[in-house]
Amino acid sequence: MRNLSTHIMIVALLFAAATAPIAPALADNAYPPARFSDPDRIQKIEAAFPQIDEIFRRYADEEKIPGMVWGIVIDQRLAHVAASGVQDRISKVPAGGTSVFRIASMTKSFTALAILKLRDAGKLSLEDPVAKWLPEFARMQLPTRDTAPLRIRDLLSHSAGFPEDNPWGDQQLAASEGDLTRWLQRGVPFSTAPGTRYEYSNYAFGLLGRIVAKASGVPYESYVEREILAKLHMSSSTFEFSRVPGDRRAVGYRLQPDGSYLDESPLPQGAFSSAGGLLTTAADLGNYIAFHLSAWPPRDEAEAGPVRRSSVREMSHLWNSSNLSMRRADGRLDATASGYGYGLRVSSDCRFEHIVGHGGGLPGFGSYMQWLPDYGVGIFAMATLTYSGPSKPISRAWDALLKSGGLQQRELPASPMLVRFRERILDLWTGWDDSKARSIAAMNLLLDVPPAQRRAEIEKLKQDVGQCTGPGPVMPENWLRGQFNLSCERGTVGVFFTLSPTEPPAIQYLVFRKLDTSGNRMVAPTGPPAGVSCSEF
């Protein structure tokens, strides 16, 4: 009965503390955006450009690519463009920043942007049944009786259940709207139940192009050109090969078994333009990648792009997982987890937690673009050889940038909330007081570990480490969770704390722990680590 009475008393005291306006309200505090801290960051990145150029030139030579251009985007500008070979083997015009390449499936991200722009304008919903916009689906037989209606979201994330169709889809750019209508009237065979797994579909993005046209009231190409390309100053980009000036046109080739090159006839514009029809230059593609990078970090400043920053970040979220691969290369283990966002591939590997990009391949062309949102850097390459997607040199270029020391993540400043609570926690370390503890505790904190036990644990730790100074700066994991250290005579104490999801916030988790002798920052012991280093496999 005594223990029960004590428990009831603690609950009552905590409830009283929780209802008192002790901590400032969340609404009164800023949420500071992450930022780069090294003033020499860009200079270090630029110092690696010669090495990166050599990586791409070596790749072009090894793969016998007639012409290739590549570029590096830093923050919101195209910082570097270089090229090798020629854009046309007949005229021998060198490939360069103004050469116009077909980027094939990289077009899918433009289609996704168009859909999200229409969504943001209230013209459609990602939860809309596809049948709302394409009535043929209302009469289409689904693979199972319990299959949910196909949604626009499923088309965007390659979870529509359509069969993988790269061999077939690559030849459909010229398909007419009449062809597409007749195919839909006959039905679509499903390889998997919609919404159950990843399967890449050009057909799905062809359908998205028609939805863009219906929702906007203008042809798909016109909408993208007016609402996205023009607003991103991509004036050299087009869906129509015939619009490209002859002296800027990159000609596509196929490498024959005997080492000779076969000209690939340009594919005309059609109903599948939304799946792979765009042509662009290095300068324009640099603008496009810079726009995507500008969506990070989340912040308060006014919108400046054709699509909301939050919608751009939504595109880069992993909506549909595809595979986990592991291999050893160059004496190290490479592990990659990948999947699809909206019109973009999303992955993480042993080097980077969040990688965004897409490749493109069509007869005569291969291209790849990739960026690291948290690092503010993107790399792309476009080549005039069938299916020569240059993802390998881009991966090697990331390694070069890592070695340069300039490829750094933004650092999140400590929020005012964390800084304020650091001072209150320090008071408890200096001299534990139950009333002070209750004034900053969430209702669970002193139930999880009673005050007497916390006081005893702190006193034991203080005897172990001796006199302490500090505190050090708050090292935030996010706006509501962080760590600060105390430097002591016989070691360092790490203080880990997490604030509650209540208004006002309070401390729901608090641990004082002696750090290891290496002085490394420790992760708060709240559960398994969020990621595993590849060196641990």
Secondary structure, DSSP 8 states (H G I E B T S, - for coil): -HHHHHHHHHHHHHHHHHTS--S--GGGS-----B---TTHHHHHHHTHHHHHHHHHHHHHHHT-SEEEEEEEETTEEEEEEEEEBS-TTT--B--TT-BEE-GGGHHHHHHHHHHHHHHTTS--TTSBHHHH-GGGGG---SSTT----BHHHHHTT-S-----HHHHTT-TT--HHHHHHHHHH----SS-TTSS----HHHHHHHHHHHHHHHSS-HHHHHIIIIITTTT-TT-BS-GGGS-GGGB---EEE-TTS-EEE-------TTHHHH--EE-HHHHHHHHHHHHTT-S--SS---SSS-HHHHHHHTS--EEEEEEEEEETTEEEEEEEEE-SSSEEEEESS-S-EEEEEEEETTEEEEEEEETTTTEEEEEEESBTT---HHHHHHHHHHHHHHT-----B----HHHHHHHHHHHHHHHS--HHHHHHHB-TTHHHHS-HHHHHHHHHHHHHHH-SEE-----EEEETTEEEEEEEETTEEEEEEEEE-SSSS--EEEEEEEE--TT------SSSS-S---GGG-
